[in-house]
């Protein structure tokens, strides 16, 4: 799959303990732009601020979408506003998550592992 000339949204899901999340998102943006795409917006979902949240960090907010329902709505709105053609998650996605998110966003959804 070629990203050449495509507008993309980037999404990252991180533990609150991950202090390098901005660096990791910048590295993804660099990889994507080196493939000829244009990053039009970035989204970060952080989890694990409380002790209970830290214990739940190994589980996604949603097994269907990885991130929270609110974050999905935020990304979907931005995708519609920007006309982005691809949403790229820094995190690995299952086929089920990829399909569910593509249906909600109305565009192709991939993981950084697909690049």
C-alpha positions as CSV (number, residue, x, y, z in Angstrom):
1,X,0.0,0.0,0.0
2,X,1.4,3.4,-1.0
3,X,0.9,6.4,1.2
4,X,2.4,8.7,-1.5
5,X,0.3,12.0,-1.6
6,X,-2.2,10.8,1.0
7,X,-3.4,12.9,4.0
8,X,-3.2,10.8,7.2
9,X,-4.2,11.0,10.9
10,X,-1.8,9.5,13.5
11,X,-3.1,7.8,16.7
12,X,-1.1,6.5,19.7
13,X,-2.2,4.7,22.8
14,X,0.2,5.0,25.7
15,X,0.6,4.2,29.4
16,X,0.8,7.4,31.5
17,X,4.2,6.0,32.5
18,X,5.4,6.4,28.9
19,X,7.2,9.7,29.0
20,X,8.5,9.5,25.5
21,X,5.0,9.4,23.8
22,X,5.7,12.7,22.0
23,X,9.0,11.3,20.7
24,X,7.4,8.1,19.5
25,X,4.6,10.0,17.7
26,X,7.3,12.2,16.0
27,X,9.1,9.1,14.9
28,X,5.9,7.7,13.4
29,X,5.3,11.1,11.7
30,X,8.8,11.1,10.2
31,X,8.3,7.5,8.9
32,X,5.0,8.4,7.3
33,X,6.2,11.6,5.7
34,X,9.3,9.8,4.4
35,X,6.7,7.6,2.5
36,X,5.2,10.7,0.9
37,X,2.2,11.2,3.1
38,X,1.1,14.4,4.9
39,X,0.2,14.2,8.6
40,X,-2.8,16.4,9.1
41,X,-3.5,15.7,12.7
42,X,-2.3,13.6,15.7
43,X,-4.2,11.9,18.5
44,X,-2.9,10.5,21.8
45,X,-4.8,8.4,24.2
46,X,-3.0,8.1,27.6
47,X,-4.1,5.6,30.2
48,X,-2.9,4.6,33.7
49,X,-2.8,7.7,35.7
50,X,-4.5,6.1,38.8
51,X,-3.5,2.9,40.5
52,X,-6.6,1.2,39.0
53,X,-5.8,2.6,35.6
54,X,-2.2,1.2,35.8
55,X,-3.6,-2.3,36.5
56,X,-5.9,-2.0,33.5
57,X,-3.3,-0.7,31.2
58,X,-2.6,-4.1,29.6
59,X,-6.2,-4.1,28.4
60,X,-7.4,-1.7,25.7
61,X,-10.2,0.7,26.4
62,X,-12.2,-1.3,24.0
63,X,-11.3,-4.7,22.4
64,X,-13.2,-3.5,19.4
65,X,-11.4,-0.1,18.8
66,X,-8.3,-0.1,21.2
67,X,-9.1,3.5,22.2
68,X,-12.0,5.0,24.1
69,X,-15.4,5.7,22.4
70,X,-14.8,9.4,23.0
71,X,-11.4,9.3,21.2
72,X,-13.0,7.3,18.3
73,X,-15.6,10.1,17.9
74,X,-12.8,12.7,18.0
75,X,-10.8,10.9,15.4
76,X,-13.9,10.3,13.2
77,X,-14.8,14.0,13.3
78,X,-11.3,15.1,12.4
79,X,-11.2,12.5,9.6
80,X,-14.4,13.9,8.2
81,X,-13.2,17.6,8.6
82,X,-9.8,17.0,7.0
83,X,-10.7,14.4,4.4
84,X,-7.8,12.3,5.6
85,X,-7.6,9.0,3.6
86,X,-5.8,6.9,6.1
87,X,-5.7,6.6,9.9
88,X,-2.4,5.1,11.2
89,X,-2.1,3.7,14.7
90,X,1.3,3.5,16.3
91,X,0.1,0.4,18.2
92,X,-0.5,-3.0,16.6
93,X,-4.2,-3.6,15.7
94,X,-6.0,-6.9,15.4
95,X,-7.9,-7.5,12.1
96,X,-11.2,-7.0,14.0
97,X,-10.0,-3.6,15.4
98,X,-8.8,-2.6,11.9
99,X,-12.2,-3.5,10.3
100,X,-14.3,-1.9,13.1
101,X,-12.3,1.3,13.0
102,X,-12.3,1.5,9.2
103,X,-16.1,1.2,9.3
104,X,-16.4,4.0,11.8
105,X,-13.9,6.3,10.2
106,X,-14.9,5.6,6.6
107,X,-11.3,5.1,5.4
108,X,-8.4,2.8,5.5
109,X,-6.9,2.0,9.0
110,X,-3.5,0.6,9.4
111,X,-0.9,0.1,12.2
112,X,2.7,1.3,12.1
113,X,3.7,-2.4,11.8
114,X,2.1,-2.3,8.3
115,X,4.4,0.4,7.0
